[in-house]
Amino acid sequence: MEGDRPLECGVTIRSSSVSSDPGVSNRDLGHGGGSGSGRGGNATWNRVVIVGGGIAGSLLAKSIQFHADVVLIDQKEYFEIPWATLRSTVEQPVAEKAIFSHTDYLVNGTVITSSAVDVTETDVITADGRHVTYDYLVIATGHTTTSPRCKRDMIEKFKEANVKMRTSSSVLVIGGGPAGVELASDIASVYPDKKVTLVHSGSRLLGFISRKAGNKALEWLRSKNVDVLLEQSIDLDTISEADGIYMTSAGEAIAADCYYVCVNKRLGSSWLRKSMVLKDSLDIYGQLKVDEHLRVKGRNNIFAIGDIIDVPERKQGMLAQKHAVVAAKNLKQLMKVSNKETKLSKYRPSISITMVSLGKKDAVAELPFTTMSGFLPGLIKTRELFLRRTRKLLGVDHHSGFL
């Protein structure tokens, strides 16, 4: 989904590096087409290094793990279903189902818990100085996040956020994109007695889709007594929970026990700007330029998928999954046939359906030819936020029961 995601009161998502997994040594990750790396490494296989463990990178890793020597590099040891984060902030039990270890689905590969900091013609260099050799490389670093390295710590973070939420009588949400709208609506739905204020710098909510959709979201929020302030902003550089009073650009004072920042995240491409190999492959927005096969332009063995690529379409998890499917087909094709280039799959930009949850029962949906809101689109998304589908897609439903 688009927009930023809050983790706890007073925290805005920023990028950071995390130390590598001590269970994987430099020697294990030298070149050799699988020699000694991973569980089930095969000396005849090509090594595919995937940087980024979001929905695109994780699904790709799962899809090719029995066709290649797969190494997944991610700054955290777990996968987090991104479209469930907001609900997890309000209802902690959701986090238990939305977060699971990379090793739950990647059973025949290597996971390195670290950040990539550079790429050469042959290696990915990690934050702790590892040189991970690749035959094929896939960049899937999406947008920047700051999350704990360990799954246990992430779940504990949600628990702390839930305590803060329950004990606060008033909440400020900054940002009127999908993240801000969904968070404000979830709070209003679960805690109808709390005073919720949403401040948005734009003239309407959900500016990335139609005005009609934004108006429907505005009507729903105001019907739940959410105070929505448009065309106002709050200085994030000076914001503090210390006195519980927040001044808007219009001079309006807002009293709140805690606040959540839900503004756009930066693309996770800053680490590539100094790379001799890929710095010239970034466009002016920091997106990697890819061809119709999702290879970085001018590179035969480097792919990019997910939010980081320059394909002209909305940045959505559903589309990132489609990127992973196409990249998986092309990698398998390149690794198994002699006439490699003739049968590569092409990715065609999609016109997607956009759904934004409104509390626990309703949603607003932007379809190709119409906009609808209420209970019907809510049945599709809001009921369980595609958690069951995503867990099944990654093959982890057997690890535990469901909500």
N, C-alpha and C positions, 0 to 999 in steps of 0.2 A: 504494500500500500504506500501511498505518498505521504509526505509530511514527517515530522519528527515524532519521537515517542518518549514520553516521560517515564522515569523510573521511580522517583521518589520526590517528596516536596523539596523545592529549592535546588533541584539538579537539572542542568541542561546537558544534553548529550554532546560530548566532544570525543575526538579520537585519541587513542593512546596505544602504546605497545605493551605487550604482556610477555613474560619470560617463557622460554621454550619448555617443552615437555622433557624432563630429565630422563625419561625412559627411552629416548631415542638418541643415539650417538651420532657424531659426525661421520664416523666410518660407515655406519649403516646406510647413510644417505649419499654416499659417493656413487659415481656412475657405475653401471653394470647391468642395466635393464632388469633390475629386480633382485640382484644378488644380495641376499640377507635383509632386505627391507620389507617391512610389513609382515602380516600373517598370511603365509601362502604365496610369498614372492616367487616368481617364475623367471628364470634366467633368459628365456626366449621372448619375454614380453617387453614392449616399450614402456618406459616410465612416463606417466602423465602426472604432472604436478598441478594441482588446483589451488589457487590462492583465494581464500574467501569461503567461509562456511555458512553463508546465508542459504536461502531456498534454492538459488540457481546452482551454486557450487556443491551443496550437499546432495541435491538430486542427481547431478552429473556424476559425482563420486560413486553414489550407490549404483547408478546405471552401468558403469564401465568397470566395476571392481573385479569382475571375473574375466575381463578382456585385456587388462593392462595392469602394470605395477603402479597402483594409485597412491599418491602422497597428497594428503589434504593439509594445507597450512592455514590455520585460523588462530586469531588472537585469544579465542576462548575454547574450552574443551567440549562445548555443548552447542546444540542447535536450538534456536528459539523461534517458534512460529511467530513471525512479525505481526500478523494481523490480530493476534490474541494479546499482545502486550498491554494495550490500553485496558482491556477487561481484566487482565491479571493485576493491574494496579489497583482496581476497585475491588475485585474478588480474588483473593489469594489462591483458592483451590484451583482456579483456571491455570495458574502458573505451573502447577504440578503436572498437568497434561501437555502444556505448551512448550516445556523445556525437557530435552533429553540429550544424552551424550552422543557425540559423533560416532563413537564406537558401537552404539546400538544399531546403527544401520550400515556402517562401514565395517564389515566383519572380515574383509579380505584386503586390507590396505593399511597405510600408516597415517596416523594423525600427529601433526606437530603443532603444539600449542605455543604459537609465537606470531609475531607480525613480520610480514615481508617488508624489506626496506629497499631492495634494489633487484634488478634483473640484468643478467648478462646474456650473451648469445647461447650459453649452455647451462647457466645456473640461476636459481633464485637464492638471494642472500637474505637471511632472517636477522631479526633484531639482535640476537645473541651471537651472530657471526657464522652461523652455519651456511654452507654452500650446498644447496640441494640441486643436484643435476637433473635435467629433464630431457626427454626426447620431444614431448609435446607439453606446452604450457597453456593453462587456462586462467585468465584473470577474471575474478568474480567478486571484487571487493565492494561493490554496491555503494552504499552511503556510510559515512563514518558513524560509529557508535562507541560509547564507553561502557563496557560491561565487565563485571568481575570475571576473572579467568576460570573459576570453578563453578560448576553447576550448583553445588551446595550454597555457595556464597550468593549466587544470583537469586535463588529461592528465598534465602534469608533476607535479601534486599527487598523483595516483594512483601515479605511478612512485615518488615519494618514500615514500608510504605502503607500497608493496609491498616496498621495500628494508627499511624498518623492520620490517615483518612477518617477512620472511625471516630477519633477523638477531636477532630476539627469541626467546628460549627459553620465555618465559612471557607470557601475555596475559590481561588482565582486561577483561571485558565487563560494563558496568553497564546493566541493564535487561532484563527478561524478557518484553517484548512481541515482536511479530513481527520487528522489526529486530534485537534482541538475540539471539533464538533463531536467526535465519538466519545472522547473523554468526558466532556461536559454532560453529554446525554446519559452516559453510563452512571455518572455520579448522581444526576437528577433522578434517574430511575431507581437506583439502589438505595439512595439516601434522600428521599423527597423533602426532608425537613432541613437539609443543609442549604445555606445561602451560596449559590453558585453564580459567579460573574465571569463572562467570557469577553476578553478584549481583543479586537482584531483591527489591524491597520488598514485593511481594504474596505471598499465601499459595500461589499457583500460577502457572505460566507461562501466557501467552496468555489473560489474564483477559477479553478482549473476546469470546472464543468459549467453547465448552463445556469443562467440566472434563475430559471424556474426551479432547478434543483436546490440552489442556495436559498431561495425564498422558502421552499418547503421545509428545509432544515431550520431556518430562522423561526418560522411559525411553530414548529414542533418544540424548539427550545423555550420559546417564550410561553408556550402553553404549559410548560412544566416549571414556570417561574424562574427560569434562568435569565439573568440580566445580561443582555448582549449589547456591548458598546462597539459600534463600528467607527471606522476612520479615526481610531485612536491607537496609540502605542504606549509601551512602557520601556524605559531605558534599561536594557538587560545588563549593562555594565555597572549600574549602581543599585540594582535590585537587591533587597535583603529582607529576610523574615524577622529581623530583630525587633522592629516596632509594629509590624503587622499592618502598616499603611503603605499603599502603593499609589504613586501619582501617575496619571496618564498624561499624554502630550497635550491634552486639552485642559489640564489643570484639575481634573476630577480626582478626588481621593477615594480609594477603594480599601475597605478594611477586610482583611482575610487572614485566617490562621495559617494557611499554607498556599503555595502557588506551584503551578506546573507550566513549563515552557514547551509549547508545541509548535515550533517553527521549523522551517525546512532545514534538513540536514545537509551538510556538505558531501559532495561525492568523495568516495574513498580512493581518490587517484593522486593525492598530493605526493605520495611516496614515489610515484613514477616520474615526477617532473625533473628529477636529477638523473634518471636512468639514461645512459647512452643509447640503449636499445629501443626504448619505448617513449621517450620524452617527446619526440616529434610525431607520435601517433595520437597525441591528445588534441582535441579541438579547443576552441577558445573557452568552452564551458567546463573543460576538464574531462570530457567524455572520450573514451577510446573509439577511434574510427575503425569500423569493421566493414568487411565486404558482405556479399549476399550469403556466404557460407558461415558467417560469424567469426571468420578469422580476422585478426588485426591486419589492416591493409598493408600490403607489402611483406607480410610474414606468412610463410607456409606452415609453420608448426606452432603458432601462437594464436589462441582463440580468446575471445572475451564475451561474457554473457552477463545478463542481469542489468541492474540499473546503471551500470557504469558505461554502457555502450551508447553510440550516437544514433541508434535506430529511431526514426521519428514516430514515436508512440508513447503512451503514458507509461510511467514507471510503476508497474504493478507486479505483485507476486505471481499472479496467474500467467502473465506474459514471460516473466523470468523462468517459469517452469517450461514454457514452450522453447525458450532459448536453450535450456539444458537438454531437451529432447533432440533438437536439431544438432547441437554440438556433439552429443553422444553418438548419434548416427554417423556423423562425419569422422569422428575420431576412430570409430570401429572400422569404417571404410578405409581410412588412410593406413591403419595398422595391419590390414589383412589382405589387401589386393595389390597386384602389381600396377594395374592401370588406375592409379589412385584418384586422379583428378576428374574422371569422367562421370562419376556417379555421386558426387557430393550433393547433399540435400541443401536446398535454398530456404532461407528464412524470409518470410514476407511479413512486413509490419501489419499488426492486427488492429481492427477497430474493436475496442474492448467494451465490456459492460462495467460500469463503475457503480459500486454499492457502498454507501456510507451508513453505518449502523446508527440508529436513533434509540438509545436505551436497549432494553433486553428483548423487545418484541417488534419494534418498527425499524424501518430503514428507508432511505431514499435511493432510488436506482436510476442511473442515466443509461438508457438503452439507445441503440442507433437511431431510432425514429420517434422516441417518446421518453418522457420522464414520469416516474410513478413513485409513490411513497406510501407508507403505512404498513399494515400487517403482512400483506403478500410478499413484498421483497424482504421483509423482516424474517419470514419463514425460511427464506433461502440462505441468508447470511447470519442473522443475529442469533438464532437459536443456539448454535454451537460453534459459530465462527469458523467453519470448515476445519475444525480440529480433527475430527474423525477422518475426514478425507485426506488431510495432510499426513497424519500419522500412518494411514494405510499406504499412501504413496511412498513413504520412506520405510515401510515395513517394520514399524515399531509397535503396532497395536497389541501384539502378543505379549508385550512386556508388562502390561498392567491393565486393569479394568478402565472403564471410561466414565465420565461424569454422568 
